[in-house]
Amino acid sequence: MEHIHWYPGHIAKAEKKLKEQVNIVDVIIEVLDARIPESSSYPDIERLVKDKPRLILLNKSDLSDTEKTLLWVKYVKEKTKCPVIATSAGDNRDLSKILNKVTELGQPKIIKLVQKGLLPRPVRTMVVGMPNVGKSSIINKLIKKSKTKTGAKAGVTRDQQWVRINPKIDLLDTPGIIPLKQEDQKKAYKLAFVDSIGENAYDVEAVARIFIKDVEDLYPDYIRNYYKLENEDVTIENIALKRNWIVQGGRPDTKRCSQNILNDFRSGRLGKLTLDKNE
């Protein structure tokens, strides 16, 4: 397995910024990718968010295996003791469910403020997660009908703005990016599958080959059927030949084919797949 070299610069700086953001909110909305719920989670999340109540969203559930997503919701809920909701950025049917849960999780904090003689205020929340799990899309979904900027709060840097979602919730309009030290190469490859790691960090063909193997293990003959391979082995070369992606000398264009296979998955054209196992 070719090594994925991805270690974002300024990890300490990124963590410091995230902790500053966490300090000024009451509730954390953590976003995972429903296609890889475990691989897109941060094993050290409790250290970063401290004792803040957390709502976990399995985002892009419109692209994941529906039955497996239900199992993952149950598994993550049991493992983290946090409420979990499967969602997708383009579907607003669960919006009230998300907002109600944020309000509920933030109530103990508001009650404490009132007990200290302070006036009740909206629950303050923010969206955090790994790169490209859909944090900005979730923020846009939450503020779609409410774009009332409420300005800076005390102790918050000027570039951090709040949006009044409804009378009970203020949302920090910048996502909290969880910096990733990727020591687990299996997880790194899955993050590459969903485009959470910049392409400069890996070889596209190497990632596509691992992707094919993983899909074949979980969904036998799925790729064969999608790319209409008959008796040929399920390989990048044979898919390229089938699609007539040829380079000079009649050789299969494996680079173009690899990129297309990953794009077919990322866009959902390949179908609804979940590539983490929770057995």
C-alpha angles and dihedrals in degrees: 000000000000112000119248108222106203122142113146115224122247095028091161091049092049092048091049091053092048092050090050089053092046091052093063100048133076100208133032122215105202115197122207129178107251090214091061106017096164098039092050093050122094111234091208096048094123090061091053099044096034113196096336115134111253135209112197120209121197095209128195089035087151086070098043133082103275097215093046091047090058089053091048092051089055093044096049091046091054094043099047101027085226128123111261129200127184108222145158126213094233097053118075098182092101095044096103090047091055094046093046091052092049090050091049094049091049097049097089089058093049091047090053091052091052091048088056089056096259125133117258114257136185118284110260116224140169138192119239135176149117120301116290099005088123103267095146091046090053090049090050090049092052095048097037095112097025118056099158109140111211097190130231124332126222112283093015124119115248096250091063112089130183129221121206102228094180134330090285103044137056116188126203100232096214119075122238107236114211106218112229128222098188108205096145106078095193089058090043091058092050090050087052090051090060094041096250091131122060114254092237087072097061147029109257094213093051091051093047091051092052089045092055091048093049093048092047090052093051101031108026115211091002094120092039090057095043094052092037097239112168118186094344122109115258099256137136089245093055093045089051091050091047090052091044092240097155133165130199114311093028093280120147114262095235095174094055091043093050092052091048093050091053091045090051089055097042093050095047094245090120090057139254107319135167114198102186119083121214099185 
